Amino acid sequence: MENSVFIQFIAGFVVSIAFAIFFNAPKRSLFTCGLIGAIGWLVQVVTNLLLTDVVVSSFWVRYA
């Protein structure tokens, strides 16, 4: 389980950077965009594992 969460954190980081590149974000903000996206995805994954309800976990991720 811990390995899967780590892989999803890295995937969230990479996908967020790709999304920022697609929308022409400044190069100096790419790392920050990736980190914020990865943290948001990590909160989604952890709350989904703990609460086992996608709707409730999506509600809590909104506040992350």
N, CA, C and O of each residue as an XYZ file, in Angstrom:
256
protein
N       0.817     -1.196      0.000
C       0.000      0.000      0.000
C       0.862      1.261      0.000
O       0.578      2.207     -0.735
N       1.933      1.278      0.837
C       2.770      2.471      0.905
C       3.458      2.732     -0.433
O       3.639      3.882     -0.834
N       3.834      1.666     -1.110
C       4.487      1.803     -2.397
C       3.526      2.384     -3.432
O       3.924      3.201     -4.263
N       2.285      1.970     -3.382
C       1.290      2.476     -4.315
C       1.025      3.965     -4.093
O       0.862      4.718     -5.052
N       0.982      4.385     -2.836
C       0.755      5.803     -2.528
C       1.936      6.635     -3.007
O       1.747      7.734     -3.531
N       3.154      6.122     -2.833
C       4.340      6.840     -3.306
C       4.333      6.973     -4.823
O       4.650      8.037     -5.355
N       3.977      5.914     -5.514
C       3.918      5.953     -6.975
C       2.844      6.942     -7.432
O       3.049      7.672     -8.402
N       1.716      6.972     -6.750
C       0.673      7.925     -7.121
C       1.095      9.366     -6.831
O       0.709     10.279     -7.561
N       1.888      9.580     -5.765
C       2.413     10.917     -5.479
C       3.321     11.377     -6.609
O       3.210     12.512     -7.072
N       4.222     10.501     -7.058
C       5.126     10.844     -8.163
C       4.339     11.074     -9.454
O       4.642     11.994    -10.214
N       3.341     10.245     -9.693
C       2.521     10.420    -10.899
C       1.758     11.737    -10.855
O       1.652     12.426    -11.870
N       1.231     12.089     -9.698
C       0.547     13.380     -9.558
C       1.483     14.548     -9.800
O       1.090     15.555    -10.388
N       2.724     14.413     -9.348
C       3.736     15.443     -9.566
C       4.024     15.616    -11.055
O       4.032     16.735    -11.568
N       4.256     14.513    -11.736
C       4.591     14.556    -13.166
C       3.415     15.080    -13.993
O       3.604     15.899    -14.893
N       2.218     14.613    -13.692
C       1.041     15.049    -14.446
C       0.776     16.533    -14.229
O       0.389     17.233    -15.165
N       0.977     17.021    -13.015
C       0.766     18.444    -12.743
C       1.778     19.302    -13.490
O       1.435     20.368    -14.001
N       3.016     18.841    -13.556
C       4.027     19.590    -14.323
C       3.685     19.581    -15.808
O       3.826     20.600    -16.484
N       3.238     18.444    -16.315
C       2.854     18.367    -17.725
C       1.683     19.303    -18.023
O       1.649     19.954    -19.067
N       0.741     19.362    -17.110
C      -0.406     20.257    -17.279
C       0.050     21.719    -17.257
O      -0.449     22.537    -18.030
N       0.998     22.047    -16.373
C       1.515     23.413    -16.316
C       2.276     23.771    -17.587
O       2.175     24.898    -18.072
N       3.029     22.832    -18.126
C       3.748     23.075    -19.386
C       2.758     23.280    -20.523
O       2.961     24.136    -21.384
N       1.690     22.495    -20.526
C       0.676     22.614    -21.574
C       0.043     24.002    -21.583
O      -0.278     24.533    -22.646
N      -0.137     24.587    -20.403
C      -0.742     25.914    -20.310
C       0.278     27.037    -20.186
O      -0.054     28.140    -19.752
N       1.527     26.753    -20.570
C       2.597     27.749    -20.647
C       2.825     28.490    -19.331
O       2.931     29.716    -19.319
N       2.899     27.758    -18.237
C       3.244     28.358    -16.949
C       4.724     28.745    -16.973
O       5.516     28.112    -17.671
N       5.096     29.762    -16.230
C       6.518     30.136    -16.191
C       7.393     28.985    -15.687
O       6.980     28.212    -14.822
N       8.599     28.881    -16.237
C       9.474     27.762    -15.896
C       9.842     27.746    -14.417
O      10.031     26.676    -13.838
N       9.945     28.911    -13.805
C      10.336     28.941    -12.392
C       9.227     28.439    -11.471
O       9.487     28.158    -10.301
N       8.001     28.321    -11.970
C       6.895     27.858    -11.128
C       6.519     26.396    -11.382
O       5.561     25.900    -10.789
N       7.246     25.708    -12.242
C       6.891     24.322    -12.578
C       7.012     23.389    -11.377
O       6.143     22.545    -11.159
N       8.086     23.534    -10.595
C       8.250     22.674     -9.430
C       7.130     22.907     -8.417
O       6.601     21.956     -7.842
N       6.773     24.167     -8.202
C       5.697     24.487     -7.268
C       4.368     23.933     -7.753
O       3.592     23.399     -6.960
N       4.103     24.053     -9.032
C       2.869     23.494     -9.600
C       2.826     21.979     -9.416
O       1.791     21.422     -9.049
N       3.932     21.327     -9.666
C       3.995     19.881     -9.496
C       3.802     19.464     -8.055
O       3.103     18.488     -7.781
N       4.411     20.188     -7.130
C       4.297     19.854     -5.720
C       2.872     20.053     -5.206
O       2.352     19.211     -4.473
N       2.255     21.136     -5.578
C       0.879     21.393     -5.146
C      -0.076     20.362     -5.742
O      -0.974     19.880     -5.052
N       0.107     20.025     -7.002
C      -0.734     19.003     -7.621
C      -0.546     17.637     -6.993
O      -1.512     16.897     -6.805
N       0.701     17.296     -6.664
C       0.982     16.003     -6.034
C       0.406     15.930     -4.630
O      -0.110     14.886     -4.229
N       0.484     17.015     -3.880
C      -0.092     17.035     -2.529
C      -1.605     16.918     -2.599
O      -2.212     16.196     -1.809
N      -2.217     17.623     -3.538
C      -3.668     17.506     -3.705
C      -4.091     16.097     -4.061
O      -5.089     15.597     -3.542
N      -3.347     15.456     -4.938
C      -3.677     14.083     -5.313
C      -3.436     13.126     -4.157
O      -4.192     12.172     -3.973
N      -2.383     13.374     -3.372
C      -2.102     12.540     -2.211
C      -3.230     12.625     -1.188
O      -3.616     11.613     -0.604
N      -3.753     13.814     -0.972
C      -4.890     13.973     -0.062
C      -6.100     13.214     -0.596
O      -6.825     12.583      0.173
N      -6.319     13.269     -1.895
C      -7.426     12.530     -2.508
C      -7.281     11.036     -2.284
O      -8.246     10.367     -1.915
N      -6.088     10.507     -2.502
C      -5.857      9.072     -2.364
C      -6.014      8.629     -0.910
O      -6.664      7.621     -0.632
N      -5.420      9.379      0.015
C      -5.473      8.988      1.424
C      -6.896      9.072      1.972
O      -7.337      8.170      2.684
N      -7.615     10.139      1.650
C      -8.994     10.238      2.143
C      -9.882      9.187      1.491
O     -10.825      8.701      2.115
N      -9.596      8.837      0.264
C     -10.370      7.783     -0.386
C     -10.097      6.428      0.266
O     -11.002      5.603      0.393
N      -8.846      6.198      0.680
C      -8.521      4.954      1.373
C      -9.153      4.904      2.763
O      -9.624      3.851      3.193
N      -9.165      6.026      3.459
C      -9.681      6.052      4.823
C     -11.211      6.066      4.876
O     -11.812      5.407      5.725
N     -11.828      6.807      3.980
C     -13.277      6.974      4.038
C     -14.031      6.029      3.114
O     -15.227      5.810      3.309
N     -13.377      5.476      2.136
C     -13.936      4.543      1.147
C     -15.180      5.079      0.444
O     -16.027      4.307     -0.006
N     -15.284      6.384      0.353
C     -16.393      6.991     -0.380
C     -15.829      8.114     -1.242
O     -15.250      9.067     -0.720
N     -15.992      8.010     -2.532
C     -15.394      8.962     -3.462
C     -15.995     10.351     -3.290
O     -15.277     11.346     -3.390
N     -17.273     10.435     -3.038
C     -17.933     11.736     -2.909
C     -17.428     12.476     -1.678
O     -17.123     13.666     -1.751
N     -17.340     11.789     -0.564
C     -16.886     12.424      0.673
C     -15.416     12.797      0.586
O     -15.024     13.865      1.057
N     -14.592     11.937     -0.008
C     -13.177     12.253     -0.136
C     -12.966     13.438     -1.086
O     -12.075     14.255     -0.857
N     -13.757     13.538     -2.126
C     -13.659     14.692     -3.025
C     -14.079     15.974     -2.315
O     -13.536     17.045     -2.581
N     -15.041     15.861     -1.417
C     -15.456     17.018     -0.623
C     -14.306     17.503      0.249
O     -14.080     18.710      0.340
N     -13.576     16.599      0.892
C     -12.485     16.986      1.775
C     -11.271     17.470      0.998
O     -10.529     18.316      1.498
N     -11.049     16.967     -0.191
C      -9.909     17.428     -0.993
C     -10.091     18.882     -1.406
O      -9.116     19.600     -1.630
N     -11.314     19.300     -1.502
C     -11.586     20.692     -1.866
C     -10.957     21.654     -0.874
O     -10.608     22.775     -1.244
N     -10.805     21.243      0.374
C     -10.223     22.101      1.407
C      -8.715     21.952      1.554
O      -8.100     22.639      2.369
N      -8.117     21.060      0.773
C      -6.659     20.846      0.896
C      -5.878     21.975      0.263
O      -4.648     21.957      0.275
